[in-house]
Amino acid sequence: MPLFQEIDLTTYTGGQIVAIEPGSVAASVGLRAGDELLAVNNNPVEDVIDVQFYAAEEALTLLVRRGDEMLTVEAERDYNQSLGLEFTHPTFDTDIRRCNNLCEFCFVLQMAPRFRRTLYIKDDDYRYSFLFGHYVTLTNLSEHDWWRIENMHLSPLYVSVHVTDLEARRRYLRNKNAPDILAQIRWLGERGIEVHTQIVVTPEVNDGQWLEQSIADLAELWPTVQSVSVVPVGLTKQHKYQMRTHTREEAAVTLDYVESLQSKFLDEFGVRFVYPTDEWFLVTNRPVPPLDAYDGQELHENGLGMVRNFLDEWEEVQKEIGDWRLANANQSPISNLQSLTLVTGKLFAPTLRETAAQFQHLTGANITVQEIKNERLGGTITVAGLLMGADMLEQLKTAELGNLILLPRVMFDHPDRIALDDISPQDVANQLGKPVILADTMGDVWDALIGESQVVYQPGKPAEDSIPLKLLPPDELNSNQHFS
């Protein structure tokens, strides 16, 4: 089938360019921020995948709209040379493909009311699967989508399987027309496209024999199926159905079973193939596996291996602290900060407290960990990335706070650097009257302590006025004890 029918490019929506990489092909031919890329080598582009695919040639003809003017731009590029375009959005034709399932565990259907509109959009876009590792169900693809997957070789894809039996999967997705996922994966494998899969496990729904059969079915499709991530279901207090989360004992049984399969698959495939996500270990209070247990898989989108990366990075930071102390033996104390407050969710709090105690012993800094309960979504939602700014502010206002507050960066994983309820780090600094820094790792905590943080949100100041902490006088750090 042809990729595109004849269309009128004067009304076609292309990719809005927001930035040009200096020294790139785009810069050399005079493209500008604000231009709209419509076509590459006579192929209209509907997303960045099209741009990457059609711009792989050495000779390029770019059709660009600049205001009311249509421009045809000729360019030459070296093999593997970047085109150098940054777009406002990775997809040009639509915002994002919507999900056509009604899964009872769907987080969107469990959102509390009165948040921003985008939090109620059920996305299921295969393009985001290829570009960013988002997991999709493959239930809403058109013939054109399958054509692109095959001809552009969009590999790997990340697929939410949940259960492989066709009728059971249709019940789980609440989609009576959901296609056979095993047939879809076979089709992908015949075309050399690899797949990473996930199973979100719900007690008494797709666990037990369903889970065993699903993993066995997916293993039959190795090496097309490169991995199976096993994920515990998450339910908010707005959940309207009869599902429930795992008890600690059930989580331990599931974890034991999945780990018992890994040695078998390691012998057969050379990798462990099936991977329990970090939450299983944290809920059961078991140590997370070493890095080599993940076989080099990059599956952080599912929360797999993040805790191990955190702990391994802490090992490196301890060496850095030791080296710094040796090089600055005459400097005492390390900084003018008397105390730091580290904020996190319930799930990660025990790990962070243990690490913070080691950090305090090494540096002499007074470190406290403030665990925040997710009141808006419910106590069963324990990860830091889903914390609400309002919950955090309310609980921090009654807590004993340090001179500097470090918030989990994942809370503000949004282009506008806001939490789920639209509260920003600057809002937190203003309301608590304390400087605020975003942190991922203990390296970020160390940077904060020695004044090397790149961005500090100061009380009463907009974010763009943030300055390095090392430039703050001690009296400014110690005088912000009020709430604004």
C-alpha positions as CSV (number, residue, x, y, z in Angstrom):
1,M,0.0,0.0,0.0
2,P,1.2,3.6,-0.6
3,L,2.4,5.4,2.5
4,F,0.4,8.5,1.7
5,Q,-2.5,9.4,-0.5
6,E,-2.4,12.6,-2.5
7,I,-2.8,15.5,0.0
8,D,-2.9,19.3,0.0
9,L,0.4,20.4,1.7
10,T,-0.9,23.9,2.0
11,T,-3.3,22.7,4.7
12,Y,-1.2,19.8,6.0
13,T,0.1,20.1,9.6
14,G,3.8,19.3,9.8
15,G,6.4,19.5,12.6
16,Q,6.8,22.8,14.3
17,I,10.6,23.5,14.8
18,V,11.6,25.0,18.1
19,A,15.4,24.7,18.0
20,I,18.2,24.2,15.5
21,E,21.4,22.4,16.5
22,P,24.4,24.6,15.8
23,G,26.6,23.2,13.0
24,S,23.9,20.8,11.9
25,V,22.5,20.2,8.4
26,A,19.4,22.3,9.3
27,A,21.6,25.2,10.4
28,S,23.7,25.1,7.3
29,V,20.7,25.5,5.0
30,G,19.2,28.3,7.1
31,L,16.2,26.6,8.8
32,R,14.9,28.6,11.8
33,A,12.9,28.0,14.9
34,G,9.3,28.6,14.0
35,D,9.5,27.0,10.6
36,E,7.2,24.0,10.0
37,L,8.7,21.0,8.3
38,L,6.1,19.5,6.0
39,A,7.9,16.9,3.9
40,V,11.3,15.2,3.4
41,N,12.2,14.0,-0.1
42,N,8.6,14.3,-1.3
43,N,7.3,12.3,1.7
44,P,4.9,14.2,4.1
45,V,6.0,13.7,7.7
46,E,3.6,13.0,10.5
47,D,6.1,12.6,13.3
48,V,9.8,12.5,14.2
49,I,9.9,8.9,13.1
50,D,9.1,9.9,9.5
51,V,11.8,12.7,9.7
52,Q,14.4,10.2,10.9
53,F,13.4,7.6,8.3
54,Y,13.2,9.9,5.2
55,A,16.1,12.1,6.2
56,A,18.5,9.1,6.3
57,E,19.4,9.8,2.7
58,E,22.5,11.9,1.8
59,A,20.6,14.2,-0.6
60,L,17.6,15.9,1.0
61,T,14.8,18.0,-0.3
62,L,12.9,19.7,2.6
63,L,9.5,21.3,2.2
64,V,9.1,24.0,4.8
65,R,6.3,26.5,5.7
66,R,7.6,29.8,7.0
67,G,4.7,32.0,7.8
68,D,2.6,32.2,4.6
69,E,5.5,31.2,2.5
70,M,6.3,27.7,1.2
71,L,10.1,27.0,0.8
72,T,11.9,24.1,-0.9
73,V,15.3,23.6,0.6
74,E,18.0,21.4,-0.8
75,A,20.6,19.9,1.6
76,E,23.4,17.4,1.6
77,R,24.3,15.4,4.7
78,D,27.1,13.0,5.6
79,Y,26.2,9.4,6.6
80,N,25.0,9.4,10.2
81,Q,25.1,13.2,10.4
82,S,22.3,14.7,12.4
83,L,19.6,16.8,10.7
84,G,19.6,18.9,13.8
85,L,15.9,19.7,14.3
86,E,14.0,19.9,17.6
87,F,10.2,19.9,17.4
88,T,7.6,21.1,19.8
89,H,6.1,17.6,19.9
90,P,7.3,14.3,18.6
91,T,4.0,13.7,16.7
92,F,2.7,16.2,14.2
93,D,-0.7,14.7,13.0
94,T,-2.3,14.2,16.4
95,D,-1.3,14.8,20.0
96,I,-1.2,11.2,21.0
97,R,-3.1,8.0,20.1
98,R,-5.9,7.2,22.5
99,C,-6.3,3.8,24.2
100,N,-9.4,1.8,23.2
101,N,-9.3,-0.5,26.3
102,L,-11.1,-0.1,29.6
103,C,-8.8,-1.9,31.9
104,E,-10.1,-1.9,35.5
105,F,-6.6,-1.2,36.8
106,C,-6.0,1.7,34.4
107,F,-4.4,4.5,36.3
108,V,-6.2,7.2,34.3
109,L,-9.6,5.7,35.3
110,Q,-8.4,5.9,38.9
111,M,-7.3,9.5,38.9
112,A,-8.8,11.9,41.6
113,P,-11.0,14.6,40.1
114,R,-10.0,18.2,39.3
115,F,-6.4,17.7,38.0
116,R,-5.2,19.0,34.7
117,R,-6.9,17.7,31.6
118,T,-4.0,15.7,30.2
119,L,-4.0,13.4,33.2
120,Y,-7.3,11.9,32.1
121,I,-6.1,11.1,28.6
122,K,-5.6,7.3,28.1
123,D,-2.7,7.1,25.7
124,D,-1.7,4.0,23.8
125,D,0.6,5.2,21.0
126,Y,3.0,2.7,19.3
127,R,5.2,5.7,18.2
128,Y,5.9,6.5,21.9
129,S,6.6,2.9,22.4
130,F,9.4,3.0,19.8
131,L,10.7,6.5,20.7
132,F,10.5,6.4,24.5
133,G,9.9,2.9,25.6
134,H,6.3,3.4,26.6
135,Y,4.3,0.2,26.9
136,V,1.3,-0.2,24.6
137,T,-1.3,-2.9,24.0
138,L,-1.3,-3.0,20.2
139,T,-5.1,-3.0,20.2
140,N,-5.6,0.2,18.3
141,L,-3.3,0.0,15.3
142,S,-4.5,0.7,11.7
143,E,-3.3,-0.9,8.6
144,H,-1.1,2.1,8.0
145,D,0.4,1.8,11.4
146,W,1.4,-1.8,10.8
147,W,2.8,-0.8,7.4
148,R,5.1,1.8,9.1
149,I,6.2,-0.7,11.8
150,E,7.2,-3.1,9.2
151,N,8.7,-0.8,6.6
152,M,10.4,1.5,9.0
153,H,11.5,-1.4,11.2
154,L,10.3,0.1,14.4
155,S,12.3,-2.1,16.8
156,P,12.2,-2.7,19.6
157,L,8.6,-2.1,20.7
158,Y,7.3,-2.3,24.3
159,V,4.1,-4.2,24.7
160,S,1.7,-4.6,27.6
161,V,0.6,-8.2,27.4
162,H,-0.8,-8.9,30.9
163,V,-2.2,-12.3,30.0
164,T,-1.6,-14.2,26.8
165,D,-4.9,-16.3,26.6
166,L,-7.1,-14.4,24.1
167,E,-10.4,-14.5,26.0
168,A,-8.7,-13.8,29.4
169,R,-6.9,-10.8,27.9
170,R,-10.1,-9.5,26.4
171,R,-11.7,-9.6,29.8
172,Y,-8.6,-8.0,31.5
173,L,-8.5,-5.2,29.0
174,R,-12.3,-5.0,28.8
175,N,-12.1,-5.0,25.1
176,K,-14.0,-7.8,23.3
177,N,-12.3,-7.0,20.0
178,A,-8.7,-7.1,21.3
179,P,-6.6,-9.1,18.8
180,D,-4.5,-12.2,19.7
181,I,-1.4,-10.7,21.2
182,L,0.7,-13.9,20.5
183,A,-0.3,-13.7,16.8
184,Q,0.7,-10.1,16.7
185,I,4.1,-10.8,18.3
186,R,4.7,-13.6,15.9
187,W,4.0,-11.2,13.0
188,L,6.5,-8.8,14.4
189,G,9.1,-11.5,14.9
190,E,8.7,-12.6,11.2
191,R,9.8,-9.1,10.3
192,G,12.8,-9.0,12.6
193,I,11.1,-6.6,15.2
194,E,12.0,-7.3,18.8
195,V,9.6,-6.8,21.7
196,H,9.9,-6.1,25.4
197,T,6.8,-7.1,27.2
198,Q,5.2,-6.5,30.6
199,I,2.6,-8.3,32.7
200,V,0.8,-6.2,35.3
201,V,-0.2,-8.8,37.9
202,T,-3.5,-8.5,39.8
203,P,-4.2,-10.9,42.6
204,E,-6.9,-13.5,41.7
205,V,-7.2,-12.1,38.2
206,N,-4.1,-12.9,36.1
207,D,-1.7,-14.4,38.7
208,G,-1.2,-18.1,39.5
209,Q,-1.8,-20.3,36.5
210,W,-2.5,-17.4,34.2
211,L,0.9,-15.9,35.0
212,E,2.7,-19.2,34.6
213,Q,1.0,-19.8,31.2
214,S,1.7,-16.2,30.0
215,I,5.4,-16.4,30.8
216,A,5.6,-19.8,29.2
217,D,3.9,-18.5,26.0
218,L,6.1,-15.5,25.8
219,A,9.2,-17.6,26.3
220,E,8.2,-19.7,23.3
221,L,8.6,-16.5,21.2
222,W,12.2,-15.9,22.2
223,P,14.2,-14.1,20.8
224,T,11.4,-11.9,19.3
225,V,10.3,-11.4,22.9
226,Q,13.5,-10.1,24.6
227,S,12.1,-9.6,28.1
228,V,9.1,-10.0,30.4
229,S,8.7,-7.4,33.2
230,V,6.5,-8.5,36.0
231,V,4.8,-5.5,37.6
232,P,2.5,-5.4,40.7
233,V,-0.8,-3.7,40.1
234,G,-1.3,-0.2,41.6
235,L,-4.7,0.9,42.7
236,T,-5.7,4.3,44.0
237,K,-8.5,5.0,46.5
238,Q,-10.7,6.0,43.5
239,H,-10.6,2.5,42.1
240,K,-14.3,1.5,41.4
241,Y,-14.0,-2.2,40.8
242,Q,-13.2,-5.2,42.9
243,M,-9.5,-5.5,42.3
244,R,-7.0,-5.3,45.2
245,T,-3.3,-5.0,45.6
246,H,-1.0,-7.8,46.8
247,T,-0.5,-8.6,50.4
248,R,3.2,-8.8,51.5
249,E,2.9,-12.6,51.6
250,E,1.4,-12.7,48.0
251,A,4.2,-10.5,46.8
252,A,6.7,-12.8,48.3
253,V,5.2,-15.8,46.5
254,T,5.1,-14.1,43.2
255,L,8.7,-12.9,43.6
256,D,9.9,-16.4,44.6
257,Y,8.2,-17.8,41.5
258,V,9.6,-15.3,39.0
259,E,13.1,-15.6,40.5
260,S,12.9,-19.4,40.3
261,L,12.4,-19.1,36.5
262,Q,15.4,-17.0,35.9
263,S,18.1,-19.7,36.2
264,K,16.2,-21.9,33.8
265,F,16.0,-19.1,31.2
266,L,19.6,-18.1,31.9
267,D,20.6,-21.6,30.8
268,E,18.3,-21.6,27.8
269,F,18.7,-18.1,26.5
270,G,21.8,-16.7,28.1
271,V,19.6,-14.1,29.9
272,R,17.1,-14.3,32.8
273,F,14.3,-13.2,30.4
274,V,11.7,-12.5,33.1
275,Y,12.4,-9.7,35.6
276,P,10.5,-8.6,38.7
277,T,10.3,-4.8,39.1
278,D,11.9,-3.1,42.1
279,E,8.6,-2.8,44.0
280,W,8.4,-6.5,44.7
281,F,11.8,-6.3,46.6
282,L,10.9,-3.2,48.5
283,V,7.4,-4.4,49.5
284,T,8.9,-7.7,50.8
285,N,11.9,-6.0,52.4
286,R,14.4,-8.0,50.3
287,P,17.7,-6.7,48.9
288,V,17.5,-5.7,45.2
289,P,19.6,-7.8,42.8
290,P,23.1,-6.8,41.6
291,L,23.4,-4.9,38.3
292,D,24.3,-8.0,36.3
293,A,20.9,-9.6,37.2
294,Y,19.3,-7.3,34.7
295,D,21.4,-8.6,31.8
296,G,22.0,-5.1,30.5
297,Q,18.3,-4.5,29.9
298,E,17.3,-0.8,29.9
299,L,13.8,-1.2,31.4
300,H,13.7,1.8,33.8
301,E,10.3,2.9,32.3
302,N,8.9,0.0,34.4
303,G,10.8,0.8,37.6
304,L,13.2,-2.1,37.0
305,G,16.7,-1.6,38.3
306,M,16.3,1.9,39.4
307,V,17.0,1.1,43.1
308,R,20.1,-0.8,42.1
309,N,21.3,2.1,40.0
310,F,20.7,4.4,43.0
311,L,22.7,2.2,45.3
312,D,25.6,1.6,42.9
313,E,25.8,5.4,42.2
314,W,26.0,5.9,46.0
315,E,29.0,3.6,46.1
316,E,30.7,5.9,43.6
317,V,29.6,9.0,45.6
318,Q,31.2,7.7,48.7
319,K,34.5,7.5,46.9
320,E,34.0,11.0,45.7
321,I,33.3,12.3,49.2
322,G,36.5,10.6,50.4
323,D,38.6,12.2,47.7
324,W,37.0,15.6,48.3
325,R,37.8,15.4,52.0
326,L,41.4,14.5,51.4
327,A,41.7,17.4,48.9
328,N,40.0,19.8,51.3
329,A,41.4,18.6,54.6
330,N,41.8,22.2,55.9
331,Q,38.2,23.1,55.1
332,S,35.8,22.7,58.0
333,P,32.9,22.3,58.0
334,I,32.1,21.0,54.5
335,S,29.5,23.8,53.9
336,N,27.5,26.4,55.7
337,L,24.4,24.1,55.6
338,Q,23.6,22.8,59.0
339,S,20.9,20.3,57.8
340,L,19.2,18.9,54.8
341,T,15.7,17.4,54.4
342,L,15.2,14.7,51.8
343,V,11.7,14.0,50.7
344,T,10.4,10.8,49.2
345,G,7.4,8.4,49.2
346,K,6.7,5.5,51.5
347,L,8.0,2.8,49.3
348,F,11.6,4.2,48.9
349,A,11.8,5.8,52.4
350,P,13.5,2.8,54.2
351,T,16.2,2.6,51.5
352,L,16.7,6.4,51.5
353,R,16.9,6.5,55.3
354,E,19.6,3.9,55.4
355,T,21.6,5.7,52.7
356,A,21.1,9.1,54.3
357,A,22.5,7.7,57.6
358,Q,25.6,6.6,55.8
359,F,25.9,10.0,54.1
360,Q,25.5,11.8,57.5
361,H,28.3,9.6,59.0
362,L,30.7,10.4,56.1
363,T,30.0,14.2,55.9
364,G,28.9,15.2,59.3
365,A,25.8,16.9,57.8
366,N,22.5,16.6,59.6
367,I,20.2,14.6,57.2
368,T,16.6,13.8,57.8
369,V,14.3,11.9,55.5
370,Q,10.7,13.0,55.3
371,E,8.3,10.4,54.1
372,I,5.1,11.7,52.4
373,K,1.8,9.9,52.4
374,N,-0.2,10.2,49.3
375,E,-3.5,11.4,50.7
376,R,-5.1,12.4,47.4
377,L,-4.6,9.1,45.6
378,G,-4.6,6.9,48.7
379,G,-2.1,5.1,50.9
380,T,-1.7,2.2,48.5
381,I,0.1,4.6,46.1
382,T,3.6,4.7,47.6
383,V,6.0,5.7,44.9
384,A,7.6,9.2,44.9
385,G,6.7,9.9,41.2
386,L,3.0,10.0,42.1
387,L,3.2,12.2,45.1
388,M,1.0,15.3,45.1
389,G,2.5,18.7,45.8
390,A,-0.4,19.7,48.0
391,D,0.1,16.5,50.2
392,M,3.8,17.3,50.4
393,L,3.3,20.9,51.4
394,E,0.7,20.1,54.0
395,Q,2.9,17.4,55.6
396,L,6.2,19.4,55.4
397,K,4.6,22.5,57.0
398,T,4.3,20.6,60.3
399,A,7.7,18.8,60.0
400,E,11.1,19.8,61.4
401,L,12.8,21.0,58.3
402,G,16.5,21.5,57.5
403,N,18.0,24.6,55.9
404,L,17.6,23.0,52.4
405,I,14.9,20.8,51.1
406,L,15.6,18.2,48.4
407,L,12.6,16.9,46.5
408,P,12.5,13.9,44.2
409,R,13.0,15.1,40.7
410,V,10.6,12.4,39.4
411,M,7.7,14.2,41.1
412,F,8.2,17.0,38.6
413,D,8.8,14.9,35.5
414,H,6.8,17.2,33.2
415,P,8.0,19.7,30.6
416,D,6.8,22.6,32.8
417,R,8.5,21.1,35.8
418,I,5.3,20.7,37.8
419,A,3.8,17.9,40.0
420,L,0.6,16.0,39.1
421,D,-1.5,18.8,40.8
422,D,0.4,21.6,39.0
423,I,2.5,22.6,42.0
424,S,6.1,23.6,41.1
425,P,9.4,23.5,43.1
426,Q,9.2,27.3,43.2
427,D,5.8,27.0,44.9
428,V,7.3,24.7,47.5
429,A,10.1,27.1,48.2
430,N,7.8,30.0,48.5
431,Q,5.3,28.3,50.8
432,L,7.9,26.7,53.0
433,G,10.3,29.7,53.1
434,K,13.2,27.4,52.3
435,P,15.6,26.8,49.3
436,V,14.6,23.8,47.3
437,I,16.6,21.5,45.0
438,L,15.5,18.6,42.8
439,A,17.4,15.4,43.3
440,D,17.6,11.9,41.7
441,T,20.7,10.5,43.5
442,M,22.9,10.9,46.5
443,G,25.3,12.6,44.1
444,D,22.7,15.3,43.9
445,V,22.6,15.5,47.7
446,W,26.4,15.8,47.8
447,D,26.3,18.6,45.1
448,A,23.8,20.4,47.3
449,L,26.0,20.1,50.4
450,I,29.1,21.5,48.7
451,G,27.2,24.2,46.7
452,E,27.5,22.6,43.3
453,S,23.8,22.3,42.4
454,Q,22.9,23.9,39.1
455,V,19.5,25.1,40.1
456,V,18.2,26.3,43.5
457,Y,14.7,27.5,43.9
458,Q,14.8,30.4,46.3
459,P,11.9,31.6,48.5
460,G,10.1,34.5,46.9
461,K,11.9,34.3,43.7
462,P,10.9,32.9,40.2
463,A,12.8,29.8,39.1
464,E,14.7,31.7,36.5
465,D,16.4,33.7,39.2
466,S,17.7,30.7,41.0
467,I,21.5,30.9,41.8
468,P,24.1,28.3,42.8
469,L,23.8,27.5,46.5
470,K,27.5,28.2,47.1
471,L,26.9,31.9,46.5
472,L,24.3,32.2,49.3
473,P,25.4,33.9,52.5
474,P,24.9,31.9,55.7
475,D,22.5,34.4,57.1
476,E,20.1,34.0,54.1
477,L,20.2,30.2,54.5
478,N,19.5,30.4,58.2
479,S,16.9,33.2,58.2
480,N,14.2,31.5,56.2
481,Q,12.3,29.9,59.1
482,H,8.9,31.4,58.3
483,F,6.2,30.3,55.8
484,S,5.2,32.7,53.2
